[in-house]
Amino acid sequence: MKYRRIVGAVTLLLLCFFFILFSTISGSMNFKREKYSTENELIPVTYYGEVEGKYIGYQIPVHQVAREARESFYSGKIDRALFLVEYIISQADEVEGSFVWKNYFEFPTYGLKKGWSGSLIQAGVIKALVLAHKYTKDERYLHYAKKALKAFELPVEKGGLLVRRGDCYWYPEYAKENPPFVLNGFITSLIWIYEYYEYTGDEEALEIFQKGVDCLIRYLPEYDAGNLSYYDSEGRINAKYHELHVKQMAWMYEITGKDIFLKYHEKWSQRNS
């Protein structure tokens, strides 16, 4: 009798395991939201409180929604991830034939007005869309990603994410004329654009990436603060982002093979030695 109970329990556990596995797989491949449904429709909200004397309060920043979507894909919460991607798609603004995602709240840092956008937001959305296609094979997600990519060829003054910096092109984390040229956001955007190229083989993405790399190499020495690095072109230093810069130099060297990235990876790493 005891043996039968053990066998029965094991069988039940196996059935539960295969049911959950099947549900996860089928859910990820057949994601469908019923009209007017509110099931699992919890949108990430960020509390900013007061920023530089202005109360921002609770907001729904696009980049935070995209971040949770990506993390949900990585952790196997596919239905959750796809729901968030669908929400992101619903928030797209069509600008000059491209899709651009904006945050509709003021952010006093760098004087950002309602409707501000940026390369890190845009590239983070593209990454989430690529993951959505990876799990569903739904071409609609790559359609949105392709139109999102076009914003990197559209000047900021026309609502895009491209600015002229000296004799080259930069994709600012905070899209505005005369931006602060934040380093980490620019590099992360380049990495995600390159990953989009790797996934799709889209030569347009490779060209956008290469133009950005050329500009990064041109201006990288200006971010050198000895064993530290500057956060932006205005001379701010942030220890947390310095650690990220060190990692980003290694990533860029791995992608491009350019010695300048290895040089700054080694130099900026000395702060921790």
VENZITA-V475621 format. One record per residue. D_LAST is the distance of its C-alpha to the last C-alpha in Angstrom with 1 decimal. Layout:
D_LAST, D_LAST
//
This chain:
64.3, 60.8, 59.8, 61.1, 59.2, 55.9, 56.8, 57.7, 54.4, 52.4, 54.5, 54.0, 50.2, 50.3, 52.6, 50.3, 47.3, 49.1, 50.5, 47.1, 45.8, 48.9, 48.7, 45.1, 45.9, 49.1, 47.8, 45.0, 47.5, 50.3, 48.7, 51.6, 51.9, 55.4, 56.8, 56.4, 54.3, 51.8, 50.3, 46.5, 46.5, 43.7, 41.8, 38.3, 38.6, 35.8, 36.3, 35.1, 37.0, 37.0, 34.9, 35.2, 38.5, 40.0, 40.7, 39.6, 40.2, 40.3, 39.9, 39.6, 36.9, 37.4, 33.6, 33.3, 36.4, 35.0, 31.7, 33.7, 35.9, 33.0, 31.6, 35.2, 35.5, 32.3, 33.6, 37.1, 38.9, 40.7, 43.7, 41.5, 39.4, 42.5, 44.1, 41.2, 41.3, 45.1, 44.5, 42.1, 44.7, 47.3, 45.2, 45.0, 46.5, 48.2, 47.4, 48.9, 49.1, 45.6, 44.3, 42.0, 40.5, 40.5, 39.7, 42.8, 41.5, 40.4, 36.7, 36.5, 32.9, 33.5, 37.2, 37.8, 41.4, 42.9, 42.7, 39.2, 37.5, 34.4, 32.7, 30.4, 33.5, 35.4, 33.0, 32.3, 36.0, 36.3, 33.8, 35.8, 39.0, 37.8, 36.9, 40.4, 42.0, 40.1, 41.5, 45.0, 45.7, 47.4, 47.5, 47.9, 44.1, 43.4, 46.2, 44.3, 41.0, 42.7, 44.3, 41.0, 39.4, 42.1, 40.7, 37.9, 40.7, 42.5, 41.7, 40.6, 43.9, 45.7, 43.7, 41.1, 37.4, 37.4, 36.9, 37.1, 34.1, 35.2, 36.3, 34.7, 34.6, 32.1, 32.5, 31.6, 30.3, 32.9, 36.0, 37.8, 38.9, 36.2, 33.5, 30.1, 28.4, 25.7, 23.0, 22.0, 25.6, 26.7, 24.2, 25.0, 28.7, 28.3, 26.8, 29.7, 32.2, 31.1, 31.4, 34.9, 35.7, 34.6, 36.8, 39.8, 39.7, 40.6, 40.3, 40.5, 37.2, 35.7, 37.1, 35.7, 32.2, 32.4, 33.6, 30.7, 28.2, 30.0, 29.6, 26.0, 25.3, 27.6, 25.8, 22.2, 21.4, 22.9, 20.2, 17.5, 16.5, 13.9, 10.4, 12.5, 15.6, 19.1, 20.8, 24.2, 26.2, 27.1, 23.8, 22.6, 19.0, 18.3, 14.9, 16.3, 17.4, 14.3, 12.7, 16.0, 15.9, 12.8, 14.9, 18.0, 16.9, 16.6, 19.9, 21.6, 20.6, 22.1, 25.2, 25.9, 24.3, 23.7, 21.1, 20.3, 18.6, 16.4, 15.6, 14.5, 12.7, 10.4, 10.4, 9.9, 7.1, 5.0, 5.7, 3.8, 0.0
//
